[in-house]
Amino acid sequence: MITQESQLIPEIGQLFHRIPFLLTTAKEDPKASLYGEKYLKRLLWYLFAGTRGGPSRAEIIRALQNRPSNANQLAQILSVDYKTIQHHVRILEENGLIVPSDKGTYGAVLFLTPKMEEALPILDEIWSKIGRRKINETKTE
């Protein structure tokens, strides 16, 4: 006999499979954490200050911090071409800074990873040091 509980368990498993950032843990030894923070800081410097697309990527991070959105919504919010947003989203996703709600599907909502949420002060620090332009505070609809 199949109960509702036994049917619910596979559905929960699928949910966690689709949203991998819910399964991440912060249990690391201090040395690994220190190395990880140093690596993360260098990665952020490269992605946001060392490349031409840095300002656009920073604005995408700020927009997602205010409200999770899909690529089309980001293009509208930031007044940037959809293909440009797709490119930057792919770079941010490959580097573990954002994650889609349902990988590979059109219209997947993008979220900041816990790693990026913790690194927001580093992003602010980077931007205050290079001072090329202020990261826009995106308007919410």
N, C-alpha and C positions, 0 to 999 in steps of 0.2 A: 504494500500500500504506500503510495506517495503522498507525503504530507506537504503542507504549505511551507514548513520550515526547511525541508530538504530541497524544495524548489528555490527558496530564497538564497541559500548558501552559494550556488553557482552564480547567481546574479550579483551578489556582493563581491565574489571573486573577480568577475568581469569588471566591475566598477574599479576595484583596486588595480587591476591590470591596465586599465585605460588611464589611470591617474597615478603614475609612478611616484610623483613627489610626495604623496600621502604616506608612502612606505619608507621614506628616508628617515634615518635616525641620526642623531647628533652624538652618538657614543663613539668618541675617538680618544685615543691616548693623547696626552699633551704635546708630544713631539710631532705627531702626525698633524695635529690641529695647527701648530705653529707653522709647519712647512706648508700646510694647506692655505693658511692665511697669507703667507708670503707669495705663494703661487697665484692666489686669487687676486692679490693687489697688482701683481705684474700683468696678469691677464686683463684686468680692468683698465690699467694704464694703456695697454696696447689697443684694446677695443675702442676705448672712448677718447683717448688723446693721441694715439699714434697712427691713426688712419683717417682718411678723408671722411669716412662715414660715421665717425665718432659722435658728432653732434646729433645726427639723426637717430643713432642707436640710443643715445642718452634720452632723447625725447620719447622714444618708444618705451623705454624703461619707466620714465615718469608717467606716461599715459597709462601704462598697465598698473602702476602703483596706485593711481587714482581709481581706476576701474578696469577690471579684466575685459578684454575686447577681442574680436577677431581681426584678421588682417584688413578686411574691407573697412571696418569701423575705424581702425587706426589710420588708414589712408585718408578718410574723411576728417578725423579729428586733427591730424597733423598737416592736412593739405599737401600730401605727397602722393606721387603716383603709386598705384597698387603694386606694380612689379618691384618698385624700389623697396616698399615695405616688406614684400615677400623675401627679397634678398637679405635685408637686415634681420628679419625674423629667423631666417635659416641660420645666419651667423650666430645670433644670440642663442638659438636652440642647440646648435652644435657645441657651443661652449658651456652649456648647462645653466644658463641664466634665466631662460624662460622655458615653459613647457606647455604644449597644447592639451586641451581637455580630452581630445579624441584624435590621436596622431593619424595623419594622412587623410583626414576628411575635410571637405570644404566647409568653411565656416566654423572651424574649431576655435573655441575661445582660448585665448592665451593668458597664462598666469605667470607671475614671477615665481621662481623657485625659492625655497627657504634660504638657499645659499645667497641668492641675489638680494632677498629682503634684508638679510643680515649685513650685506655689503653696501647698502645704500649710503651709509656715512662715508665709506671709502669713495664712492662716486662723487659725493658732495666735496670731499677733500680734493680729489683730482681736479674737479672743475674750478674750485677756488684758486688752485695753484696755476692753472694754465690760463684762466680768465679770458679765453678768446671770445666767448659770448655767453650770455646767461642762458641756462637751459630754460626753455619756456615752461611756465606753469600752464599745463593744458587745461582747456575749458571742458567742463563736464556738461553733457547734454541734459 
